[in-house]
Amino acid sequence: MSMFDDREKGFEAKYKNDQETRFRITARLNKLLGLWVADQLGKSGAEADAYAREVVESDFEKPGDDDVIVKVLKDLQGKGIDFDMDTIRKKLVRFGEEARAQIEAEKQA
């Protein structure tokens, strides 16, 4: 039975690692989106970092990306900056790829 127990523990460890990696990628993607939106809003430095944290935290409200999209669209439109959901979704895809590459590079280092 030991071989099966070892195998099960290995699968559990891999699953845990995969989940942690997915969480880190999502958080990084939301941070990158937040920094981009902050730039659109004319924020920089500590103010941009604080806004990016708000975007990351907004993702904990509901599963999926909709809570983040709604937040940034509301913030942009509140400043008279016209973006639509499709544009934000495209940015999410691009930043998702960038976030994955960054996290994978960090794992290699």
Order of alpha helices (4+ residues) and beta strands (2+ residues): alpha-alpha-alpha-alpha
